[in-house]
Amino acid sequence: MSSSQSDGRFADKEQALSLTMVNSDRALRKLLGLSVASLPPPAPMPVLCCAGTAKTRNTQLSETMTQQPFWKTKTLAEMSNAEWESLCDGCGLCCLNKLEDWDTGEVVFTSVACKLLDGDSCRCKDYENRQETVPDCIQLTLKGLREIKWLPPTCGYRLIDEGHDLYWWHPLVSGDPETVHAAGVSARGRTISEEGMDVEDLEDYVVDWPLKVGSERG
């Protein structure tokens, strides 16, 4: 029986192939004068099936794809120190000098940056020792976060605390620290250093763009 005939008579090709092999064995036994009565009936050949493996892979892939990042599953209070630190998007806006109206409590930003801010990378030049060099540098804490009213609307800490998600350009989402700059959210190219400047001159550099960047969530 040919394989084409087997395909026509049997819906299961493996069974057809098995029967073909048995029939060939019968013919060979006849040629050799051997009995064919003891030959077993044709049985389906074992089929190599990857369904179980594929199912496992798909399950693992599904679990990976559905696994939520830590900022979506943890509160700020539950985060490790490393997770907390990684929420900083590196925009540099917190490092701009600000002025507060003693009568109204209103806080305004200036384009004058802390002397430790690198104007290009928007990172602190001496982060580990910043408070020794700049005593009034604020160490952001959960309590402080909820007391400070001037954090920019794009701040990752503020967003998570208010129940929002991070923006697409946040390094934790994009995987690239440059996207915060590409999106025009950072202080890159917009500041001057405070070094050599009198405090009285800060009023000349009041700006409002730090509170407007990223006003449209994308």
The 8 nearest C-alpha neighbors of each residue, nearest first, counted from 0:
[[1, 19, 4, 2, 5, 22, 3, 23],
 [2, 0, 4, 3, 5, 19, 6, 16],
 [1, 3, 5, 4, 6, 0, 16, 19],
 [4, 2, 6, 5, 1, 7, 0, 8],
 [5, 3, 7, 1, 6, 2, 0, 8],
 [4, 6, 2, 15, 8, 3, 7, 9],
 [7, 5, 3, 4, 9, 8, 12, 2],
 [6, 8, 4, 5, 9, 3, 10, 2],
 [9, 7, 5, 6, 4, 10, 15, 3],
 [8, 10, 11, 6, 15, 5, 7, 12],
 [9, 11, 12, 8, 6, 7, 15, 14],
 [10, 12, 9, 14, 13, 15, 6, 43],
 [13, 11, 15, 14, 6, 16, 10, 9],
 [12, 14, 16, 15, 11, 44, 43, 17],
 [15, 13, 43, 17, 11, 12, 16, 18],
 [16, 14, 12, 5, 18, 13, 17, 9],
 [15, 17, 19, 13, 14, 18, 12, 20],
 [16, 18, 14, 20, 15, 19, 41, 43],
 [19, 17, 21, 15, 41, 20, 16, 22],
 [20, 18, 16, 22, 17, 21, 23, 0],
 [19, 21, 23, 17, 18, 22, 24, 16],
 [22, 20, 24, 18, 23, 19, 25, 17],
 [23, 21, 25, 19, 24, 20, 18, 26],
 [22, 24, 20, 26, 21, 25, 19, 27],
 [23, 25, 21, 27, 22, 26, 28, 20],
 [26, 24, 22, 28, 23, 27, 35, 21],
 [27, 25, 29, 23, 24, 28, 22, 30],
 [26, 28, 24, 30, 29, 25, 23, 31],
 [27, 29, 33, 31, 25, 30, 26, 32],
 [30, 28, 32, 26, 31, 27, 33, 25],
 [29, 31, 27, 28, 32, 26, 33, 25],
 [30, 32, 28, 29, 33, 27, 26, 34],
 [33, 31, 29, 30, 28, 34, 27, 35],
 [32, 34, 28, 31, 29, 35, 30, 27],
 [35, 33, 36, 28, 32, 37, 29, 38],
 [34, 36, 37, 38, 25, 33, 28, 29],
 [35, 37, 38, 34, 39, 33, 25, 40],
 [38, 36, 35, 39, 34, 40, 33, 25],
 [37, 39, 35, 36, 40, 25, 21, 34],
 [40, 38, 37, 41, 42, 36, 21, 35],
 [41, 39, 42, 38, 21, 18, 37, 17],
 [40, 42, 18, 17, 21, 39, 43, 14],
 [43, 41, 40, 44, 17, 14, 18, 39],
 [44, 42, 14, 13, 17, 45, 41, 15],
 [43, 45, 13, 17, 46, 42, 14, 16],
 [44, 46, 43, 47, 13, 48, 42, 14],
 [47, 45, 48, 44, 13, 43, 49, 14],
 [46, 48, 45, 49, 50, 44, 51, 13],
 [49, 47, 50, 46, 51, 52, 45, 53],
 [50, 48, 52, 51, 53, 47, 54, 46],
 [49, 51, 53, 52, 48, 54, 55, 47],
 [50, 52, 54, 53, 49, 55, 48, 56],
 [53, 51, 55, 49, 54, 50, 56, 48],
 [54, 52, 50, 56, 55, 51, 49, 57],
 [53, 55, 51, 57, 52, 56, 50, 58],
 [56, 54, 52, 58, 53, 57, 59, 51],
 [55, 57, 53, 59, 58, 54, 60, 52],
 [58, 56, 60, 54, 55, 59, 61, 53],
 [59, 57, 61, 55, 56, 60, 54, 62],
 [58, 60, 62, 56, 61, 57, 55, 63],
 [61, 59, 57, 63, 62, 58, 56, 64],
 [60, 62, 58, 64, 59, 63, 57, 65],
 [61, 63, 59, 65, 60, 64, 66, 58],
 [64, 62, 60, 66, 61, 65, 59, 58],
 [63, 65, 61, 62, 66, 60, 67, 59],
 [64, 66, 62, 63, 61, 67, 60, 68],
 [67, 65, 63, 64, 62, 68, 61, 69],
 [66, 68, 65, 71, 69, 72, 64, 70],
 [69, 67, 70, 71, 66, 72, 73, 171],
 [68, 70, 72, 71, 73, 67, 82, 78],
 [71, 69, 73, 68, 72, 159, 74, 75],
 [72, 70, 69, 68, 73, 67, 164, 74],
 [71, 73, 69, 70, 67, 68, 74, 77],
 [74, 72, 70, 69, 77, 71, 78, 75],
 [73, 75, 77, 76, 78, 72, 70, 160],
 [74, 76, 78, 77, 73, 160, 141, 83],
 [75, 77, 74, 78, 141, 73, 79, 83],
 [78, 76, 74, 75, 73, 79, 83, 72],
 [79, 77, 75, 76, 82, 83, 73, 80],
 [78, 80, 82, 81, 83, 77, 76, 84],
 [79, 81, 83, 82, 84, 78, 85, 77],
 [82, 80, 84, 79, 83, 85, 78, 86],
 [83, 81, 85, 79, 84, 80, 78, 86],
 [82, 84, 80, 81, 85, 86, 78, 79],
 [83, 85, 81, 86, 82, 87, 80, 79],
 [84, 86, 82, 87, 83, 81, 88, 171],
 [87, 85, 84, 83, 155, 88, 156, 82],
 [86, 88, 85, 89, 84, 155, 156, 154],
 [87, 89, 90, 169, 86, 170, 155, 179],
 [90, 88, 91, 87, 121, 122, 179, 185],
 [89, 91, 185, 92, 88, 186, 121, 179],
 [92, 90, 121, 94, 89, 93, 186, 185],
 [93, 91, 94, 90, 95, 186, 209, 185],
 [94, 92, 91, 95, 150, 151, 90, 96],
 [95, 93, 92, 91, 113, 112, 96, 116],
 [96, 94, 112, 93, 92, 111, 113, 110],
 [97, 95, 109, 111, 112, 108, 94, 113],
 [96, 98, 108, 107, 109, 95, 106, 99],
 [97, 99, 107, 106, 108, 100, 96, 109],
 [100, 98, 106, 105, 104, 101, 107, 97],
 [99, 101, 104, 105, 102, 103, 106, 98],
 [102, 100, 104, 103, 99, 105, 106, 98],
 [101, 103, 100, 104, 105, 99, 106, 98],
 [104, 102, 105, 100, 101, 99, 106, 107],
 [103, 105, 100, 101, 102, 99, 106, 98],
 [106, 104, 100, 103, 99, 107, 101, 102],
 [105, 107, 99, 98, 104, 100, 97, 149],
 [108, 106, 98, 97, 99, 105, 205, 109],
 [109, 107, 97, 206, 205, 96, 207, 98],
 [108, 110, 205, 204, 206, 111, 96, 97],
 [109, 111, 190, 204, 112, 95, 206, 191],
 [112, 110, 191, 109, 190, 192, 193, 96],
 [113, 111, 95, 192, 193, 96, 94, 191],
 [112, 114, 115, 116, 94, 193, 95, 192],
 [113, 115, 192, 116, 193, 194, 112, 117],
 [116, 114, 124, 113, 123, 117, 125, 129],
 [117, 115, 123, 113, 114, 122, 118, 124],
 [116, 118, 121, 122, 119, 120, 123, 124],
 [117, 119, 121, 187, 116, 120, 188, 190],
 [118, 120, 187, 117, 121, 188, 122, 186],
 [119, 121, 122, 117, 118, 187, 89, 116],
 [122, 120, 91, 117, 118, 119, 90, 116],
 [123, 121, 120, 117, 116, 89, 124, 91],
 [122, 124, 116, 126, 115, 125, 117, 121],
 [123, 125, 115, 116, 117, 126, 122, 129],
 [126, 124, 123, 129, 128, 127, 115, 132],
 [125, 127, 129, 123, 128, 124, 122, 130],
 [126, 128, 125, 129, 130, 123, 124, 131],
 [129, 127, 126, 131, 125, 130, 132, 133],
 [130, 128, 126, 132, 131, 125, 133, 127],
 [129, 131, 134, 133, 132, 128, 136, 135],
 [130, 132, 129, 128, 133, 134, 136, 127],
 [131, 133, 129, 130, 134, 128, 115, 125],
 [132, 134, 130, 136, 135, 131, 129, 115],
 [135, 133, 130, 136, 131, 132, 129, 137],
 [134, 136, 133, 137, 130, 132, 131, 138],
 [137, 135, 134, 133, 130, 138, 129, 94],
 [136, 138, 139, 135, 130, 134, 143, 140],
 [139, 137, 140, 136, 130, 143, 135, 129],
 [138, 140, 137, 143, 144, 141, 142, 147],
 [141, 139, 143, 142, 144, 138, 145, 137],
 [142, 140, 144, 143, 145, 139, 76, 75],
 [143, 141, 140, 144, 145, 146, 139, 147],
 [142, 144, 140, 146, 145, 141, 139, 147],
 [145, 143, 141, 142, 147, 146, 140, 139],
 [144, 146, 143, 142, 147, 141, 148, 157],
 [145, 147, 143, 144, 148, 142, 141, 149],
 [148, 146, 144, 145, 149, 143, 150, 142],
 [149, 147, 150, 146, 145, 144, 106, 151],
 [148, 150, 147, 151, 106, 107, 210, 108],
 [151, 149, 148, 152, 154, 147, 93, 157],
 [150, 152, 210, 153, 154, 149, 209, 92],
 [153, 151, 154, 210, 150, 157, 214, 158],
 [152, 154, 151, 213, 155, 158, 212, 157],
 [155, 153, 157, 151, 156, 152, 158, 150],
 [156, 154, 158, 157, 86, 159, 165, 87],
 [157, 155, 159, 154, 158, 160, 86, 87],
 [156, 158, 160, 154, 155, 159, 161, 152],
 [157, 159, 163, 155, 161, 156, 160, 154],
 [160, 158, 162, 163, 161, 156, 157, 155],
 [159, 161, 157, 162, 158, 156, 75, 163],
 [162, 160, 158, 159, 163, 157, 156, 164],
 [161, 163, 159, 160, 158, 164, 157, 71],
 [164, 162, 158, 159, 161, 165, 160, 157],
 [163, 165, 159, 158, 166, 162, 71, 70],
 [166, 164, 155, 169, 167, 158, 163, 159],
 [165, 167, 168, 169, 217, 164, 216, 172],
 [168, 166, 169, 172, 173, 217, 165, 170],
 [167, 169, 178, 179, 166, 173, 170, 172],
 [168, 170, 172, 171, 166, 167, 88, 173],
 [171, 169, 176, 174, 175, 173, 172, 168],
 [172, 170, 169, 174, 173, 85, 86, 175],
 [171, 173, 170, 169, 174, 167, 168, 165],
 [174, 172, 170, 175, 168, 171, 169, 167],
 [173, 175, 170, 171, 172, 176, 169, 178],
 [174, 176, 170, 173, 177, 178, 171, 169],
 [177, 175, 170, 178, 179, 174, 169, 89],
 [176, 178, 175, 180, 179, 181, 170, 168],
 [179, 177, 181, 168, 180, 176, 175, 182],
 [178, 180, 168, 182, 177, 181, 184, 169],
 [181, 179, 183, 178, 185, 182, 177, 184],
 [182, 180, 178, 183, 179, 177, 184, 168],
 [181, 183, 180, 179, 184, 178, 168, 185],
 [184, 182, 180, 181, 185, 179, 212, 213],
 [185, 183, 212, 182, 179, 180, 213, 90],
 [186, 184, 90, 180, 187, 183, 179, 91],
 [185, 187, 189, 91, 92, 90, 188, 190],
 [188, 186, 119, 185, 189, 118, 121, 180],
 [187, 189, 190, 186, 118, 119, 191, 185],
 [190, 188, 186, 187, 110, 191, 118, 185],
 [191, 189, 110, 111, 188, 112, 186, 192],
 [190, 192, 111, 112, 110, 193, 189, 118],
 [191, 193, 112, 194, 114, 111, 113, 190],
 [194, 192, 196, 114, 111, 112, 113, 195],
 [193, 195, 192, 196, 114, 113, 197, 191],
 [194, 196, 193, 197, 192, 114, 198, 200],
 [197, 195, 193, 194, 198, 200, 201, 192],
 [196, 198, 199, 200, 195, 201, 193, 194],
 [197, 199, 200, 201, 196, 202, 193, 195],
 [198, 200, 197, 201, 202, 196, 203, 98],
 [199, 201, 198, 202, 197, 203, 196, 204],
 [202, 200, 203, 204, 198, 199, 109, 205],
 [203, 201, 204, 200, 205, 199, 109, 98],
 [202, 204, 201, 200, 205, 109, 199, 206],
 [203, 205, 109, 202, 201, 110, 206, 111],
 [204, 206, 109, 202, 108, 203, 110, 107],
 [207, 205, 109, 108, 208, 204, 110, 107],
 [206, 208, 209, 210, 108, 211, 205, 107],
 [207, 209, 211, 210, 206, 212, 108, 110],
 [210, 208, 211, 207, 212, 151, 92, 108],
 [209, 211, 151, 208, 207, 212, 152, 150],
 [212, 210, 208, 214, 209, 213, 207, 152],
 [211, 213, 184, 214, 209, 210, 208, 153],
 [212, 214, 215, 153, 184, 216, 211, 152],
 [213, 215, 212, 211, 216, 152, 153, 210],
 [216, 214, 213, 217, 212, 211, 153, 166],
 [215, 217, 214, 213, 166, 167, 153, 165],
 [216, 215, 166, 167, 213, 168, 214, 165]]
